Amino acid sequence: MRPPTIRDVAERAGVSKSLVSLVLRGSEQVRPEKREAVLAAVDELGYRPNAAARSLSERRTRTVGVLLNDMRNPWFVELLDGLNSRLHDNGLRMLLADGHLNRRLGEDLTRTFTELRVDGLIAVGTLPPSQALRSAAAQVPTVVAGAREPTLPHVDVVAGDDQSGARLATEHLIALGHRRIGHIAGDGVVGALRRRSFETVMREHGLTDLAAVERGDLTEEGGYRATVRLLSAPERPTAIVAFNDMSCVGALSAAEELGLRVPRDLSLVGYDNTYVSRLRHLWLTTVDNASHDVGRRAAQCLLDRIADPTRPAQVVLTTPTLEIRGTTGPPAGS
């Protein structure tokens, strides 16, 4: 049996094809009794609109391309939830691409998004410089979410206030009595902002000489290796601020292997407040950078950008908070 068409719906409801189209688009210019007749016919026939045909007629695909830095990062889960809920409310669907896979295969799926004629593009997380992304942003309404780069004309940026978040974490450890504090640094502008804030707070408290920084790579393994280096110093830190929760999990593993008890011998603070940090056997103290809110705001920025592509670019920052759990406490002997 052939699938029902819009003509079948119109005949069953006793209306014109154009009126069926108005109902399916949610138009308010249809009388209630006609709308009910059309919706009843849709249900009875099991009609599903032809997305390709609708795209041709409306010159829109009602899709948004979302390019993630690395789909393995749990921080993206809540951001995507906030993003999707706002887009769905406005009749848009997400198409996801994994930047990590792109790099491994030597491809750039940004071009695929433009070829699919998405209505908008959202780049999530710190992505490596890409001419394809620059070209796409010149053709398609684009928003950067959860990162501060790239900076492009008419491209909005929505992220957490990284300097404020790193300050919260560092001030918390100093208030507990820690003086020798390490930091596992991240990449890109976000990594630089968090590191600068950490070093600024340490300097404000006269602790510059007691601060130590090691580079991580945003992964659990990177956090583990950076922590081993920090703890191998003659005067090891009594606390560590990690770039993200995954790095903090790696730091926790390194501490346990070295026979250190957390938080009695070593305090740890993560960043992002991902579901990983809330696992009971980890229970990380961490900075909540409001990722769900970042997602919703990024979606709204994209909707506004689609409506007005030439308006000035803006930077929207969410306010972070500190979630104090089980991995921080006063230094031993205090």
Secondary structure, DSSP 8 states (H G I E B T S, - for coil): -----HHHHHHHHTS-HHHHHHHHTT-S-S-HHHHHHHHHHHHHHT----HHHHHHHHT---EEEEEES-TT-THHHHHHHHHHHHHHHTT-EEEEEEHHHHHHHT--THHHHHHTT-SEEEEES-----HHHHHHHHHS-EEEESS-----TT-EEEEE-HHHHHHHHHHHHHHTT--SEEEEE-SHHHHHHHHHHHHHHHHHTT-GGGEEEEE--SSHHHHHHHHHHHHTSSS--SEEEESSHHHHHHHHHHHHHTT--TTTT-EEEEES--GGGGSTTT--EEEE--HHHHHHHHHHHHHHHHH-TTS---EEEE--EEE--SS----TT-
